[in-house]
Amino acid sequence: MNMEHSPNLTEQKYNDLYKYALNIAHFYVGFKECAYDIAQNSILSFLSSKAPVKSPYSWLRTTVKRESLHFIDKEKKEQVVISQKKITGQKPIIDDEEDSDDIFSLNSNKVKVILNELEYKHYILLKKWNFSAYKCAKKEHISLNTLKKYKKKIKKNLTAEYLFRDGWRVSPKILDFNQYLSITRCITNIIESVKKHDMSNVRDYLRKVDNKQLQDIFDGVDSCLEWNITYVDNYYKLLLACSPANPFPKVIEIAINFNQSKYLYIMDVTEKKPMLVVNKPAEEVLRFKEKGKINLTQEQIVSILTDKKTET
């Protein structure tokens, strides 16, 4: 990962930037789980940006706003699709958010201070059934609509009052400072170990991955240009873009997690093939770059794909 902005990065600065990005995301998208993804991706984009950034907060504000508006636009389009399916008589596929565990199981004393008496009563009931409104309604013989209503209020109040301040670290989607340093150290150690043909420094990282698999995939890699991370199904998915580009960067996906002592371990590693290769000078594509990311409209993508100098 390019560390242009992080040589003097401290834990306090790192946390301050995260909380700032998360607060901006909350402002635009509300207290939703996607706010963590938006904040996470924006911070990693900032830390990997090669261009000098005079004002980190201004940079983050612009980036988070753009990502938030993109999410809102995407959400609106999905609602249109759902509405159209209802009109045509097709049953829309909607995620069962009521059975997700996206209410944080916090210390009961802290929760009691935040919620009113009725909200706290329903919080205890929902917690008993792993925050599933459907299970709770069935087992406790309570109206499902009532539970859904209180679950929504509880989520909003806990996020707004507790996570908004300092408890944002509760979410596994947000890397803490030590996890961030562990990942950057792990990436560096793997690349250097493969170069030296000595895997002794990365042995402790490996779980279901052997040395040969790691060596084969990272063979020829000189450095990591940038990486991003996604939290899915109780583990983290790292996506690395590595150099040298022959003719394009090697894309590597690593599944990682942290044990109770926050030691990083690797669960799987695979090489990914690029979905699209544009056979043009880099400047032709980089002109679309804005605040560390390349955003292309459908018309721009079509223009690139139909260009005679473009190959896929």
Secondary structure, DSSP 8 states (H G I E B T S, - for coil): ---TT-TT--HHHHHHHHHHHHHHHHHHH-S-THHHHHHHHHHHHHHH--S--S-HHHHHHHHHHHHHHHHHHHHHHHHHHHHHHHHTT-------GGGS--S----HHHHHHHS-HHHHHHHHHHHHTTT-HHHHHHHHT--HHHHHHHHHHHHHHHIIIIITTTGGGGSTTS--HHHHHHHHHHHHHHHHHHHHT--GGGGGGBSS--HHHHHHHHTT--EEEEEEEEEETTEEEEEEEEES-SSS-EEEEEEEEE-TT--EEEEEEEEE--S----S-HHHHHTTEETTEE---HHHHHHHHHSTT---
